[in-house]
């Protein structure tokens, strides 16, 4: 009973502590009615944690650690340095134990459920991924299907455009993949893809399309499974996509089934998977995109030998692939610029996009998606 009274007392202390004037605006990633963390105009985040018996509490934001200070009520607090705009994974460290912030929404990333915080951009800059109440909105459906290959139920998220329910038309399909240590929820939650699609379609910049987001069998770090090779990491997804996911989508939704109505794109390791699948199946995909794609090319590599020689005949490739898009952030070193330049030198048509001031992060990938979708299915 005594322990329960102390716990309740700590809770009320926490509630009282958050009743003060906030040093900023509550983060949009907070759970309902919680004021902390909050973000000020300089992009600094202030965190509070009620842990009266703890000896040390830190906030760890993408491996940058901020020690917190405890007041006489047992409330720990810290204000960070200015953070770059966009979405950040973070966690608390309480006496050496990593825990999620109970006042934040959690997201699947970094191979685990973890807290997340959005550092807002200026409204006019963020408009392309912000919900607009003045336009029609599509739906994102959670779908389950049985995989004979894996012998289990799998899940995908499917975006349908606003007109889908009433148009009676069939639509082209984009298969959109997450990266290593993430899953099928990433593009919908962290990536804000539905808002991006809604805004682009409503403006007439993108054609109405269906977007499928499925688990790429790479939701953990490479090396977590003993003996798994670099070549096999995530490769078990390929026959599932081709043999089960695509047939499920074509059976369940009104979609066009010709190759000119099918695209594939992915971020990071999802970009690696996209090149493996799409370049090896040009009879099925006419539009290909990688965002910070994990595409590896050793210096001196003959481009015409890559991916079983798919780039050897530039004229043939250019007739089949309507768009080959590669994008990355200006602050990362994933080599998309070099790869695109090498492709151009052998006559392969391609589009390179660079997100200014961003690294290997969701803001880069939102911008890449926003640049990619107006190009496809034209």
KEMAR-882152 format. One record per residue (C-alpha): x, y, z; residue number from 1. Coordinates in Angstrom, 2 decimals. Layout:
<<X; Y; Z>; NUM>
...
! end
This chain:
<<0.00; 0.00; 0.00>; 1>
<<2.82; 2.39; 0.86>; 2>
<<4.45; 1.80; -2.56>; 3>
<<1.12; 2.53; -4.31>; 4>
<<0.66; 5.79; -2.38>; 5>
<<4.18; 6.90; -3.34>; 6>
<<3.52; 6.05; -6.99>; 7>
<<0.30; 8.07; -7.00>; 8>
<<2.06; 10.94; -5.28>; 9>
<<4.74; 10.94; -7.97>; 10>
<<2.04; 11.00; -10.64>; 11>
<<0.36; 14.03; -9.13>; 12>
<<3.73; 15.75; -8.78>; 13>
<<4.24; 15.15; -12.49>; 14>
<<0.83; 16.57; -13.31>; 15>
<<1.49; 19.62; -11.19>; 16>
<<4.89; 20.11; -12.77>; 17>
<<3.40; 20.21; -16.28>; 18>
<<0.81; 22.81; -15.26>; 19>
<<3.45; 25.57; -15.50>; 20>
<<4.02; 27.83; -18.51>; 21>
<<5.60; 25.72; -21.20>; 22>
<<8.96; 26.69; -22.73>; 23>
<<7.54; 26.05; -26.18>; 24>
<<4.67; 24.27; -27.91>; 25>
<<3.73; 20.68; -27.11>; 26>
<<5.17; 18.33; -29.71>; 27>
<<2.68; 17.00; -32.25>; 28>
<<4.01; 13.51; -31.52>; 29>
<<2.87; 13.60; -27.87>; 30>
<<0.10; 11.32; -26.64>; 31>
<<-3.20; 13.09; -25.85>; 32>
<<-3.23; 15.71; -23.05>; 33>
<<0.54; 15.53; -22.41>; 34>
<<2.40; 18.80; -22.64>; 35>
<<5.96; 17.47; -22.65>; 36>
<<8.08; 17.17; -24.68>; 37>
<<7.65; 20.63; -26.15>; 38>
<<9.53; 22.52; -28.84>; 39>
<<10.44; 26.21; -28.91>; 40>
<<10.90; 28.57; -31.86>; 41>
<<14.61; 27.72; -32.09>; 42>
<<13.85; 24.03; -32.49>; 43>
<<15.02; 23.15; -28.98>; 44>
<<13.07; 20.35; -27.29>; 45>
<<12.35; 20.29; -23.56>; 46>
<<11.70; 16.91; -21.93>; 47>
<<10.33; 16.11; -18.47>; 48>
<<10.37; 12.78; -16.68>; 49>
<<8.93; 11.93; -13.25>; 50>
<<11.43; 9.56; -11.64>; 51>
<<11.98; 10.58; -7.99>; 52>
<<14.11; 7.54; -7.08>; 53>
<<16.34; 7.54; -10.17>; 54>
<<19.99; 8.51; -9.90>; 55>
<<20.63; 9.43; -13.53>; 56>
<<18.30; 10.15; -16.46>; 57>
<<19.32; 10.98; -20.01>; 58>
<<17.51; 11.75; -23.25>; 59>
<<19.12; 9.98; -26.19>; 60>
<<18.20; 11.50; -29.57>; 61>
<<19.79; 9.49; -32.37>; 62>
<<22.86; 8.79; -30.17>; 63>
<<23.22; 12.39; -28.96>; 64>
<<22.72; 12.24; -25.19>; 65>
<<21.43; 15.05; -22.98>; 66>
<<21.79; 14.57; -19.18>; 67>
<<18.68; 15.67; -17.29>; 68>
<<18.54; 17.56; -13.98>; 69>
<<16.20; 16.58; -11.12>; 70>
<<14.30; 19.15; -9.03>; 71>
<<13.21; 18.73; -5.41>; 72>
<<9.92; 17.14; -6.54>; 73>
<<11.67; 14.31; -8.37>; 74>
<<10.98; 15.74; -11.85>; 75>
<<13.85; 15.48; -14.30>; 76>
<<14.16; 18.05; -17.11>; 77>
<<16.46; 19.06; -19.94>; 78>
<<16.34; 21.39; -22.92>; 79>
<<18.33; 20.25; -25.93>; 80>
<<20.43; 22.21; -28.36>; 81>
<<18.51; 23.31; -31.47>; 82>
<<17.53; 20.19; -33.42>; 83>
<<17.24; 20.02; -37.18>; 84>
<<13.71; 20.06; -38.51>; 85>
<<11.94; 16.80; -39.19>; 86>
<<11.29; 13.55; -37.40>; 87>
<<13.68; 12.13; -34.77>; 88>
<<13.69; 8.82; -32.92>; 89>
<<14.61; 9.11; -29.23>; 90>
<<14.54; 7.25; -25.95>; 91>
<<15.13; 7.82; -22.26>; 92>
<<17.91; 6.22; -20.29>; 93>
<<17.04; 5.75; -16.62>; 94>
<<19.92; 4.44; -14.50>; 95>
<<21.36; 2.66; -17.53>; 96>
<<18.08; 1.18; -18.78>; 97>
<<16.72; 2.34; -22.16>; 98>
<<12.98; 3.07; -21.94>; 99>
<<10.44; 4.85; -24.10>; 100>
<<8.98; 8.18; -23.07>; 101>
<<5.47; 7.40; -21.69>; 102>
<<4.25; 10.81; -22.89>; 103>
<<5.28; 10.27; -26.52>; 104>
<<3.82; 8.20; -29.31>; 105>
<<6.05; 5.27; -30.22>; 106>
<<7.14; 4.27; -33.71>; 107>
<<8.83; 1.22; -35.15>; 108>
<<12.34; 2.24; -36.14>; 109>
<<15.95; 1.39; -35.32>; 110>
<<14.76; -2.23; -35.02>; 111>
<<12.50; -1.50; -32.04>; 112>
<<9.50; 0.41; -30.78>; 113>
<<10.85; 3.79; -29.77>; 114>
<<9.69; 7.31; -28.99>; 115>
<<9.60; 9.94; -31.70>; 116>
<<9.44; 13.71; -31.90>; 117>
<<8.69; 15.99; -34.83>; 118>
<<10.60; 19.28; -34.99>; 119>
<<8.31; 21.35; -37.18>; 120>
<<9.31; 23.13; -40.34>; 121>
<<7.74; 26.43; -41.31>; 122>
<<4.12; 25.78; -42.35>; 123>
<<4.66; 26.87; -45.93>; 124>
<<7.64; 24.51; -46.27>; 125>
<<5.83; 21.59; -44.63>; 126>
<<2.62; 22.11; -46.62>; 127>
<<3.26; 19.18; -48.97>; 128>
<<3.11; 16.64; -46.11>; 129>
<<0.58; 18.50; -43.93>; 130>
<<-3.12; 17.60; -43.80>; 131>
<<-5.16; 20.11; -45.80>; 132>
<<-8.79; 20.31; -44.70>; 133>
<<-9.79; 21.94; -47.99>; 134>
<<-9.04; 19.00; -50.29>; 135>
<<-10.43; 15.46; -50.71>; 136>
<<-8.58; 12.73; -48.81>; 137>
<<-7.90; 9.12; -49.60>; 138>
<<-7.86; 6.19; -47.22>; 139>
<<-5.12; 4.01; -45.80>; 140>
<<-6.37; 0.49; -45.15>; 141>
<<-4.74; -2.19; -43.04>; 142>
<<-4.99; -5.46; -44.94>; 143>
<<-4.13; -9.00; -43.92>; 144>
<<-3.45; -11.92; -46.24>; 145>
<<-2.14; -15.44; -45.92>; 146>
<<1.36; -16.19; -47.16>; 147>
<<1.81; -19.74; -48.35>; 148>
<<5.53; -19.07; -48.68>; 149>
<<5.93; -18.14; -45.01>; 150>
<<3.00; -20.11; -43.65>; 151>
<<1.65; -17.15; -41.72>; 152>
<<-0.54; -14.08; -41.89>; 153>
<<1.12; -10.98; -43.27>; 154>
<<0.00; -7.35; -43.19>; 155>
<<0.19; -4.48; -45.64>; 156>
<<-1.11; -0.93; -45.71>; 157>
<<-2.84; 0.23; -48.87>; 158>
<<-3.53; 3.84; -49.82>; 159>
<<-6.48; 4.47; -52.13>; 160>
<<-7.07; 7.94; -53.59>; 161>
<<-10.07; 10.04; -52.58>; 162>
<<-12.00; 9.24; -55.75>; 163>
<<-11.54; 5.47; -55.48>; 164>
<<-14.87; 4.75; -53.77>; 165>
<<-16.99; 6.44; -56.42>; 166>
<<-15.04; 6.44; -59.68>; 167>
<<-15.29; 2.78; -60.71>; 168>
<<-11.92; 3.20; -62.44>; 169>
<<-8.82; 1.04; -62.14>; 170>
<<-5.59; 2.61; -60.93>; 171>
<<-1.84; 2.24; -61.31>; 172>
<<0.06; 0.91; -58.31>; 173>
<<3.21; 2.03; -56.49>; 174>
<<4.84; -0.58; -54.25>; 175>
<<6.62; 1.50; -51.60>; 176>
<<9.18; -0.05; -49.25>; 177>
<<10.58; 0.92; -45.86>; 178>
<<14.21; 0.62; -44.78>; 179>
<<16.28; -1.60; -42.53>; 180>
<<15.00; -1.74; -38.95>; 181>
<<11.55; -0.43; -39.94>; 182>
<<8.33; -2.07; -41.07>; 183>
<<5.20; -1.54; -43.14>; 184>
<<3.95; 1.20; -40.80>; 185>
<<6.86; 3.53; -41.50>; 186>
<<5.69; 5.29; -44.65>; 187>
<<2.18; 5.71; -43.27>; 188>
<<3.21; 7.03; -39.84>; 189>
<<6.68; 8.58; -40.00>; 190>
<<6.59; 9.27; -43.74>; 191>
<<3.18; 10.98; -43.88>; 192>
<<2.72; 9.48; -47.33>; 193>
<<-1.06; 9.83; -47.40>; 194>
<<-0.86; 13.60; -46.94>; 195>
<<1.82; 13.79; -49.64>; 196>
<<-0.31; 11.79; -52.08>; 197>
<<-3.50; 13.67; -51.24>; 198>
<<-1.86; 17.06; -51.74>; 199>
<<-0.12; 16.10; -54.98>; 200>
<<-3.23; 14.51; -56.48>; 201>
<<-5.48; 17.41; -55.45>; 202>
<<-3.08; 19.90; -57.06>; 203>
<<-3.02; 17.89; -60.29>; 204>
<<0.72; 17.30; -60.02>; 205>
<<0.35; 13.53; -59.55>; 206>
<<-2.12; 11.12; -61.11>; 207>
<<-4.43; 9.21; -58.74>; 208>
<<-2.76; 5.95; -57.78>; 209>
<<-2.82; 3.16; -55.23>; 210>
<<0.18; 2.79; -52.92>; 211>
<<1.03; -0.53; -51.25>; 212>
<<3.30; -0.65; -48.20>; 213>
<<4.29; -4.14; -47.07>; 214>
<<6.88; -5.59; -44.72>; 215>
<<10.20; -6.08; -46.50>; 216>
<<11.55; -8.79; -44.17>; 217>
<<14.32; -6.42; -43.07>; 218>
<<12.84; -4.99; -39.86>; 219>
<<16.00; -5.72; -37.87>; 220>
<<19.68; -4.88; -38.21>; 221>
<<21.94; -6.78; -40.55>; 222>
<<23.87; -9.28; -38.41>; 223>
<<21.10; -9.80; -35.86>; 224>
<<20.46; -13.26; -37.31>; 225>
<<23.65; -15.37; -37.07>; 226>
<<24.92; -16.60; -40.39>; 227>
<<22.72; -14.38; -42.54>; 228>
<<24.66; -13.12; -45.54>; 229>
<<24.64; -9.65; -47.00>; 230>
<<23.09; -11.01; -50.19>; 231>
<<20.29; -12.83; -48.39>; 232>
<<19.33; -10.00; -46.01>; 233>
<<15.73; -9.10; -46.89>; 234>
<<15.82; -11.24; -50.05>; 235>
<<13.11; -13.56; -48.74>; 236>
<<10.72; -10.68; -49.48>; 237>
<<11.22; -10.91; -53.24>; 238>
<<9.17; -14.05; -54.01>; 239>
<<6.49; -12.86; -51.58>; 240>
<<6.13; -9.55; -53.40>; 241>
<<6.05; -11.10; -56.85>; 242>
<<4.10; -14.25; -56.05>; 243>
<<1.72; -13.20; -53.29>; 244>
<<1.48; -9.45; -52.64>; 245>
<<0.97; -8.34; -56.23>; 246>
<<-1.66; -11.05; -56.89>; 247>
<<-3.43; -10.16; -53.61>; 248>
<<-3.57; -6.47; -54.53>; 249>
<<-4.77; -7.21; -58.06>; 250>
<<-7.49; -9.49; -56.71>; 251>
<<-8.62; -7.16; -53.91>; 252>
<<-8.43; -3.69; -55.47>; 253>
<<-9.30; -2.15; -58.82>; 254>
<<-5.81; -1.86; -60.26>; 255>
<<-4.28; -1.90; -63.71>; 256>
<<-2.09; -4.92; -64.27>; 257>
<<0.19; -3.94; -67.16>; 258>
<<3.84; -3.10; -66.45>; 259>
<<3.35; 0.55; -67.45>; 260>
<<0.92; 0.84; -64.51>; 261>
<<3.27; -0.61; -61.91>; 262>
<<6.05; 1.19; -59.99>; 263>
<<8.36; 0.26; -57.14>; 264>
<<10.33; 2.53; -54.83>; 265>
<<11.99; 2.28; -51.45>; 266>
<<14.13; 4.09; -48.92>; 267>
<<17.57; 2.92; -47.78>; 268>
<<17.51; -0.91; -47.75>; 269>
<<14.10; -0.69; -49.39>; 270>
<<15.90; 1.05; -52.24>; 271>
<<18.32; -1.87; -52.40>; 272>
<<15.36; -4.23; -52.61>; 273>
<<13.73; -2.07; -55.26>; 274>
<<16.74; -2.32; -57.56>; 275>
<<17.05; -6.07; -56.96>; 276>
<<13.38; -6.73; -57.73>; 277>
<<12.49; -4.15; -60.36>; 278>
<<15.69; -4.29; -62.41>; 279>
<<15.41; -8.06; -62.47>; 280>
<<11.76; -7.94; -63.55>; 281>
<<11.39; -5.20; -66.13>; 282>
<<8.48; -7.14; -67.57>; 283>
<<6.59; -6.13; -64.41>; 284>
<<7.85; -2.62; -63.51>; 285>
<<8.22; 0.50; -65.65>; 286>
<<8.95; 3.05; -62.91>; 287>
<<11.74; 2.66; -60.35>; 288>
<<12.78; 4.90; -57.45>; 289>
<<15.32; 4.77; -54.64>; 290>
<<15.52; 7.25; -51.77>; 291>
<<18.91; 7.11; -50.02>; 292>
<<19.04; 3.68; -51.60>; 293>
<<21.57; 1.20; -50.29>; 294>
<<23.04; 0.77; -53.77>; 295>
<<26.68; -0.29; -53.65>; 296>
<<29.14; 0.22; -56.49>; 297>
<<32.87; -0.36; -56.13>; 298>
<<35.19; 2.18; -57.79>; 299>
<<36.00; 1.18; -61.34>; 300>
<<32.89; -0.99; -61.71>; 301>
<<31.69; -1.47; -65.27>; 302>
<<28.12; -0.17; -65.11>; 303>
<<27.11; -2.41; -67.99>; 304>
<<27.76; -5.53; -65.90>; 305>
<<25.58; -4.56; -62.91>; 306>
<<22.29; -6.35; -62.21>; 307>
<<22.96; -9.07; -64.77>; 308>
<<23.76; -6.53; -67.46>; 309>
<<20.44; -4.66; -67.37>; 310>
<<22.25; -1.39; -68.24>; 311>
<<24.28; -2.87; -71.12>; 312>
<<21.81; -1.79; -73.83>; 313>
<<20.87; 1.80; -73.04>; 314>
<<18.37; 2.09; -75.87>; 315>
<<16.48; -1.02; -74.78>; 316>
<<16.55; 0.00; -71.12>; 317>
<<15.29; 3.51; -71.83>; 318>
<<12.36; 2.14; -73.83>; 319>
<<11.32; -0.13; -70.97>; 320>
<<11.95; 2.07; -67.91>; 321>
<<9.91; 5.25; -68.06>; 322>
<<11.45; 6.75; -64.90>; 323>
<<14.61; 5.77; -63.03>; 324>
<<14.80; 8.07; -59.99>; 325>
<<17.49; 8.27; -57.33>; 326>
<<17.44; 10.74; -54.46>; 327>
<<19.28; 11.39; -51.20>; 328>
<<20.00; 14.10; -48.63>; 329>
<<22.83; 16.54; -49.20>; 330>
<<24.30; 15.62; -45.81>; 331>
<<24.58; 11.89; -46.38>; 332>
<<27.08; 9.94; -48.42>; 333>
<<25.05; 7.23; -50.13>; 334>
<<26.47; 7.82; -53.60>; 335>
<<23.23; 8.34; -55.53>; 336>
<<24.77; 11.33; -57.31>; 337>
<<27.78; 9.31; -58.44>; 338>
<<25.62; 6.39; -59.53>; 339>
<<23.34; 8.64; -61.59>; 340>
<<26.31; 10.35; -63.21>; 341>
<<27.78; 6.97; -64.16>; 342>
<<24.46; 5.90; -65.65>; 343>
<<24.23; 9.09; -67.68>; 344>
<<27.70; 8.48; -69.07>; 345>
<<26.54; 5.20; -70.64>; 346>
<<23.30; 6.71; -71.95>; 347>
<<20.85; 5.52; -69.27>; 348>
<<18.10; 8.08; -68.68>; 349>
<<17.70; 8.90; -64.99>; 350>
<<16.57; 11.59; -62.58>; 351>
<<18.65; 12.67; -59.58>; 352>
<<17.13; 14.55; -56.66>; 353>
<<18.97; 16.03; -53.67>; 354>
<<17.22; 17.11; -50.48>; 355>
<<19.03; 20.20; -49.16>; 356>
<<20.34; 20.10; -45.60>; 357>
<<19.06; 16.65; -44.67>; 358>
<<20.76; 13.35; -43.92>; 359>
<<19.59; 9.71; -43.68>; 360>
<<16.22; 10.59; -42.19>; 361>
<<12.49; 10.75; -42.81>; 362>
<<12.51; 14.36; -44.00>; 363>
<<14.82; 13.32; -46.85>; 364>
<<12.48; 10.48; -47.78>; 365>
<<9.33; 12.61; -47.61>; 366>
<<10.96; 15.04; -50.01>; 367>
<<12.08; 12.21; -52.29>; 368>
<<8.57; 10.75; -52.44>; 369>
<<7.16; 14.20; -53.13>; 370>
<<9.58; 14.61; -56.06>; 371>
<<9.06; 11.08; -57.39>; 372>
<<5.29; 10.70; -57.60>; 373>
<<4.65; 13.54; -60.09>; 374>
<<6.94; 11.73; -62.56>; 375>
<<5.23; 8.35; -62.65>; 376>
<<2.30; 6.94; -64.61>; 377>
<<2.35; 9.82; -67.08>; 378>
! end
